[in-house]
Amino acid sequence: MLQRMAIEVETKDCTALSDAELAEMADLCAESPNAFEVGLLSKQAEAWVLCTVASEGGKVRGFSFCTLERIGGTPSVLIGAGHVCRNTKRDTVLRAIMTDQMRRSVLAFPDEDVLVGAQINDPGAFEAYKALDDIVPRPDHKASGEERAWGRRLAKRFGIGASVYEDRVFTVRGDGNQAVVFDHCSGKPEKISADVAAQFDDLDKPKGDTLIAFGWAMAEDLEKLL
């Protein structure tokens, strides 16, 4: 009988990442349109505090650079470069990565709602936001002034200049360089709402355009992870 291996997840300090681990991450996403090379991943390790790594049988199946911090006093989980494997375990890997980051957020910010934000360029990446409330942008929702302000705050935190960020559509216009996104492609793209997918129609992905998306993890939901 074939024994199925469990997905193991660990969040560690970026300073603890080895060159071999970074190389394995690069190999994992080599066939993706968002293939991150070792050089870019090394810069991410310098720019971010933590890295969540999901493994199966000792092999990396997914990763996500992140940091837990307050932005203007608001508890936040910010996500940098990340990638989830394209095999049948992708949903389990994605859930493991996000759950570990959410668990860490409630330990860092007990009894508080937490904002979760990332750059994405594929509608499948919204699957990482399933457990979040008030996701922005979303179809048929006119963003409030405060929500647009959050988009600008996140853009600034991601090192994006105001001149290339369109705050009404939460879009970053690329300059031809590699986009730093949380890379997840749905295993069932046919089930993605046409309205959700349409939010990405205006992105020039080869140029590096991205969408800044965020949502809220509510304190009562986070408590269940303890």
Contacts in CASP RR format, 6 or more apart in sequence:
PFRMAT RR
TARGET T0000
AUTHOR 0000-0000-0000
METHOD contacts of the structure
MODEL  1
MLQRMAIEVETKDCTALSDAELAEMADLCAESPNAFEVGLLSKQAEAWVL
CTVASEGGKVRGFSFCTLERIGGTPSVLIGAGHVCRNTKRDTVLRAIMTD
QMRRSVLAFPDEDVLVGAQINDPGAFEAYKALDDIVPRPDHKASGEERAW
GRRLAKRFGIGASVYEDRVFTVRGDGNQAVVFDHCSGKPEKISADVAAQF
DDLDKPKGDTLIAFGWAMAEDLEKLL
5 56 0 8 1.000
5 57 0 8 1.000
6 56 0 8 1.000
7 54 0 8 1.000
7 55 0 8 1.000
7 56 0 8 1.000
7 61 0 8 1.000
7 89 0 8 1.000
7 92 0 8 1.000
7 93 0 8 1.000
7 96 0 8 1.000
8 54 0 8 1.000
8 55 0 8 1.000
8 56 0 8 1.000
8 57 0 8 1.000
8 58 0 8 1.000
9 52 0 8 1.000
9 53 0 8 1.000
9 54 0 8 1.000
9 55 0 8 1.000
9 96 0 8 1.000
9 97 0 8 1.000
9 99 0 8 1.000
9 100 0 8 1.000
10 52 0 8 1.000
10 53 0 8 1.000
10 55 0 8 1.000
10 100 0 8 1.000
11 50 0 8 1.000
11 51 0 8 1.000
11 52 0 8 1.000
11 53 0 8 1.000
11 66 0 8 1.000
11 100 0 8 1.000
11 101 0 8 1.000
11 104 0 8 1.000
12 50 0 8 1.000
12 51 0 8 1.000
12 53 0 8 1.000
13 49 0 8 1.000
13 50 0 8 1.000
13 51 0 8 1.000
14 44 0 8 1.000
14 45 0 8 1.000
14 46 0 8 1.000
14 48 0 8 1.000
14 49 0 8 1.000
14 50 0 8 1.000
14 51 0 8 1.000
14 65 0 8 1.000
15 45 0 8 1.000
17 45 0 8 1.000
17 51 0 8 1.000
19 38 0 8 1.000
21 53 0 8 1.000
21 60 0 8 1.000
22 38 0 8 1.000
22 39 0 8 1.000
22 41 0 8 1.000
22 42 0 8 1.000
22 45 0 8 1.000
23 38 0 8 1.000
24 59 0 8 1.000
24 60 0 8 1.000
25 36 0 8 1.000
25 41 0 8 1.000
25 53 0 8 1.000
25 60 0 8 1.000
25 62 0 8 1.000
25 63 0 8 1.000
25 83 0 8 1.000
26 35 0 8 1.000
26 36 0 8 1.000
26 37 0 8 1.000
26 38 0 8 1.000
26 41 0 8 1.000
28 60 0 8 1.000
28 61 0 8 1.000
28 62 0 8 1.000
28 63 0 8 1.000
28 83 0 8 1.000
28 85 0 8 1.000
29 35 0 8 1.000
29 36 0 8 1.000
29 82 0 8 1.000
29 83 0 8 1.000
29 183 0 8 1.000
31 86 0 8 1.000
32 83 0 8 1.000
32 86 0 8 1.000
32 183 0 8 1.000
32 185 0 8 1.000
33 205 0 8 1.000
34 83 0 8 1.000
34 121 0 8 1.000
34 178 0 8 1.000
34 179 0 8 1.000
34 181 0 8 1.000
34 183 0 8 1.000
36 44 0 8 1.000
36 81 0 8 1.000
36 82 0 8 1.000
36 83 0 8 1.000
36 178 0 8 1.000
36 183 0 8 1.000
37 178 0 8 1.000
40 81 0 8 1.000
40 178 0 8 1.000
40 180 0 8 1.000
41 81 0 8 1.000
44 65 0 8 1.000
44 80 0 8 1.000
44 81 0 8 1.000
44 180 0 8 1.000
45 51 0 8 1.000
45 65 0 8 1.000
47 65 0 8 1.000
48 65 0 8 1.000
48 66 0 8 1.000
48 67 0 8 1.000
48 80 0 8 1.000
49 66 0 8 1.000
49 67 0 8 1.000
49 68 0 8 1.000
50 65 0 8 1.000
50 66 0 8 1.000
50 67 0 8 1.000
50 68 0 8 1.000
50 104 0 8 1.000
51 63 0 8 1.000
51 64 0 8 1.000
51 65 0 8 1.000
51 66 0 8 1.000
52 63 0 8 1.000
52 64 0 8 1.000
52 66 0 8 1.000
52 97 0 8 1.000
52 100 0 8 1.000
52 101 0 8 1.000
53 60 0 8 1.000
53 62 0 8 1.000
53 63 0 8 1.000
54 60 0 8 1.000
54 61 0 8 1.000
54 62 0 8 1.000
54 63 0 8 1.000
54 84 0 8 1.000
54 93 0 8 1.000
54 96 0 8 1.000
54 97 0 8 1.000
55 61 0 8 1.000
55 62 0 8 1.000
56 89 0 8 1.000
56 93 0 8 1.000
61 84 0 8 1.000
61 85 0 8 1.000
61 87 0 8 1.000
61 89 0 8 1.000
61 93 0 8 1.000
62 82 0 8 1.000
62 83 0 8 1.000
62 84 0 8 1.000
62 85 0 8 1.000
62 93 0 8 1.000
62 97 0 8 1.000
63 82 0 8 1.000
63 83 0 8 1.000
63 97 0 8 1.000
64 79 0 8 1.000
64 80 0 8 1.000
64 81 0 8 1.000
64 82 0 8 1.000
64 83 0 8 1.000
64 97 0 8 1.000
64 101 0 8 1.000
64 182 0 8 1.000
65 79 0 8 1.000
65 80 0 8 1.000
65 81 0 8 1.000
65 82 0 8 1.000
66 77 0 8 1.000
66 78 0 8 1.000
66 79 0 8 1.000
66 80 0 8 1.000
66 101 0 8 1.000
67 77 0 8 1.000
67 78 0 8 1.000
68 75 0 8 1.000
68 76 0 8 1.000
68 77 0 8 1.000
68 78 0 8 1.000
68 104 0 8 1.000
68 105 0 8 1.000
68 108 0 8 1.000
68 109 0 8 1.000
69 76 0 8 1.000
69 78 0 8 1.000
70 76 0 8 1.000
71 115 0 8 1.000
71 153 0 8 1.000
71 154 0 8 1.000
71 157 0 8 1.000
72 153 0 8 1.000
74 115 0 8 1.000
75 105 0 8 1.000
75 108 0 8 1.000
75 109 0 8 1.000
75 112 0 8 1.000
75 113 0 8 1.000
75 114 0 8 1.000
75 115 0 8 1.000
76 114 0 8 1.000
76 115 0 8 1.000
76 116 0 8 1.000
76 117 0 8 1.000
77 101 0 8 1.000
77 102 0 8 1.000
77 104 0 8 1.000
77 105 0 8 1.000
77 114 0 8 1.000
77 115 0 8 1.000
77 116 0 8 1.000
77 117 0 8 1.000
77 217 0 8 1.000
78 117 0 8 1.000
78 118 0 8 1.000
78 154 0 8 1.000
78 157 0 8 1.000
78 158 0 8 1.000
79 101 0 8 1.000
79 116 0 8 1.000
79 117 0 8 1.000
79 118 0 8 1.000
79 182 0 8 1.000
80 118 0 8 1.000
80 119 0 8 1.000
80 158 0 8 1.000
80 180 0 8 1.000
80 181 0 8 1.000
80 182 0 8 1.000
81 180 0 8 1.000
81 181 0 8 1.000
81 182 0 8 1.000
81 183 0 8 1.000
82 181 0 8 1.000
82 182 0 8 1.000
82 183 0 8 1.000
83 183 0 8 1.000
83 184 0 8 1.000
84 90 0 8 1.000
84 93 0 8 1.000
84 94 0 8 1.000
84 97 0 8 1.000
84 183 0 8 1.000
84 184 0 8 1.000
84 185 0 8 1.000
85 93 0 8 1.000
86 185 0 8 1.000
90 184 0 8 1.000
90 185 0 8 1.000
90 187 0 8 1.000
91 127 0 8 1.000
91 187 0 8 1.000
94 127 0 8 1.000
94 128 0 8 1.000
94 184 0 8 1.000
97 128 0 8 1.000
98 128 0 8 1.000
98 131 0 8 1.000
99 225 0 8 1.000
101 116 0 8 1.000
102 114 0 8 1.000
102 116 0 8 1.000
102 131 0 8 1.000
102 217 0 8 1.000
102 222 0 8 1.000
102 225 0 8 1.000
103 222 0 8 1.000
103 225 0 8 1.000
103 226 0 8 1.000
105 114 0 8 1.000
105 116 0 8 1.000
105 217 0 8 1.000
105 222 0 8 1.000
106 114 0 8 1.000
106 219 0 8 1.000
106 222 0 8 1.000
106 223 0 8 1.000
106 225 0 8 1.000
106 226 0 8 1.000
107 226 0 8 1.000
111 219 0 8 1.000
111 223 0 8 1.000
112 219 0 8 1.000
113 216 0 8 1.000
113 217 0 8 1.000
113 218 0 8 1.000
113 219 0 8 1.000
114 216 0 8 1.000
114 217 0 8 1.000
114 219 0 8 1.000
114 222 0 8 1.000
115 150 0 8 1.000
115 214 0 8 1.000
115 215 0 8 1.000
115 216 0 8 1.000
115 217 0 8 1.000
116 129 0 8 1.000
116 132 0 8 1.000
116 214 0 8 1.000
116 215 0 8 1.000
116 216 0 8 1.000
116 217 0 8 1.000
117 154 0 8 1.000
117 212 0 8 1.000
117 213 0 8 1.000
117 214 0 8 1.000
117 215 0 8 1.000
118 125 0 8 1.000
118 128 0 8 1.000
118 181 0 8 1.000
118 182 0 8 1.000
118 212 0 8 1.000
118 213 0 8 1.000
118 214 0 8 1.000
119 158 0 8 1.000
119 172 0 8 1.000
119 179 0 8 1.000
119 180 0 8 1.000
119 181 0 8 1.000
119 182 0 8 1.000
119 210 0 8 1.000
119 211 0 8 1.000
119 212 0 8 1.000
119 213 0 8 1.000
120 126 0 8 1.000
120 181 0 8 1.000
120 182 0 8 1.000
120 184 0 8 1.000
120 210 0 8 1.000
120 211 0 8 1.000
120 213 0 8 1.000
121 179 0 8 1.000
121 181 0 8 1.000
121 200 0 8 1.000
121 203 0 8 1.000
121 205 0 8 1.000
121 208 0 8 1.000
121 209 0 8 1.000
121 210 0 8 1.000
121 211 0 8 1.000
122 181 0 8 1.000
122 183 0 8 1.000
122 184 0 8 1.000
122 185 0 8 1.000
122 186 0 8 1.000
122 200 0 8 1.000
123 186 0 8 1.000
123 189 0 8 1.000
123 192 0 8 1.000
123 196 0 8 1.000
123 197 0 8 1.000
123 199 0 8 1.000
123 200 0 8 1.000
124 184 0 8 1.000
124 185 0 8 1.000
124 186 0 8 1.000
124 189 0 8 1.000
124 192 0 8 1.000
125 181 0 8 1.000
125 182 0 8 1.000
125 183 0 8 1.000
125 184 0 8 1.000
125 213 0 8 1.000
126 135 0 8 1.000
126 196 0 8 1.000
126 213 0 8 1.000
127 184 0 8 1.000
127 186 0 8 1.000
128 182 0 8 1.000
128 184 0 8 1.000
129 135 0 8 1.000
129 213 0 8 1.000
129 215 0 8 1.000
131 217 0 8 1.000
131 221 0 8 1.000
132 215 0 8 1.000
132 216 0 8 1.000
132 217 0 8 1.000
133 215 0 8 1.000
133 216 0 8 1.000
133 217 0 8 1.000
133 218 0 8 1.000
134 215 0 8 1.000
134 216 0 8 1.000
135 213 0 8 1.000
135 214 0 8 1.000
135 215 0 8 1.000
136 143 0 8 1.000
136 147 0 8 1.000
136 150 0 8 1.000
136 151 0 8 1.000
136 170 0 8 1.000
136 213 0 8 1.000
136 214 0 8 1.000
136 215 0 8 1.000
137 143 0 8 1.000
137 169 0 8 1.000
137 170 0 8 1.000
137 199 0 8 1.000
137 211 0 8 1.000
137 213 0 8 1.000
138 196 0 8 1.000
139 193 0 8 1.000
139 195 0 8 1.000
139 196 0 8 1.000
139 198 0 8 1.000
139 199 0 8 1.000
140 195 0 8 1.000
143 168 0 8 1.000
143 170 0 8 1.000
148 167 0 8 1.000
148 168 0 8 1.000
148 170 0 8 1.000
150 214 0 8 1.000
151 165 0 8 1.000
151 167 0 8 1.000
151 170 0 8 1.000
151 212 0 8 1.000
151 214 0 8 1.000
152 162 0 8 1.000
152 165 0 8 1.000
152 167 0 8 1.000
154 212 0 8 1.000
154 214 0 8 1.000
155 161 0 8 1.000
155 162 0 8 1.000
155 165 0 8 1.000
155 167 0 8 1.000
155 172 0 8 1.000
155 212 0 8 1.000
156 162 0 8 1.000
158 172 0 8 1.000
158 180 0 8 1.000
158 212 0 8 1.000
160 172 0 8 1.000
164 172 0 8 1.000
164 173 0 8 1.000
164 174 0 8 1.000
164 175 0 8 1.000
165 171 0 8 1.000
165 172 0 8 1.000
165 173 0 8 1.000
165 212 0 8 1.000
166 172 0 8 1.000
166 173 0 8 1.000
169 202 0 8 1.000
170 211 0 8 1.000
170 212 0 8 1.000
170 213 0 8 1.000
171 202 0 8 1.000
171 203 0 8 1.000
171 209 0 8 1.000
171 210 0 8 1.000
171 211 0 8 1.000
171 212 0 8 1.000
172 208 0 8 1.000
172 209 0 8 1.000
172 210 0 8 1.000
172 211 0 8 1.000
172 212 0 8 1.000
173 204 0 8 1.000
173 207 0 8 1.000
173 209 0 8 1.000
174 204 0 8 1.000
174 207 0 8 1.000
174 208 0 8 1.000
174 209 0 8 1.000
174 210 0 8 1.000
175 207 0 8 1.000
175 208 0 8 1.000
176 206 0 8 1.000
176 207 0 8 1.000
176 208 0 8 1.000
177 208 0 8 1.000
178 208 0 8 1.000
179 205 0 8 1.000
179 208 0 8 1.000
179 209 0 8 1.000
179 210 0 8 1.000
180 210 0 8 1.000
181 210 0 8 1.000
186 192 0 8 1.000
199 211 0 8 1.000
200 211 0 8 1.000
202 209 0 8 1.000
203 209 0 8 1.000
203 210 0 8 1.000
203 211 0 8 1.000
END
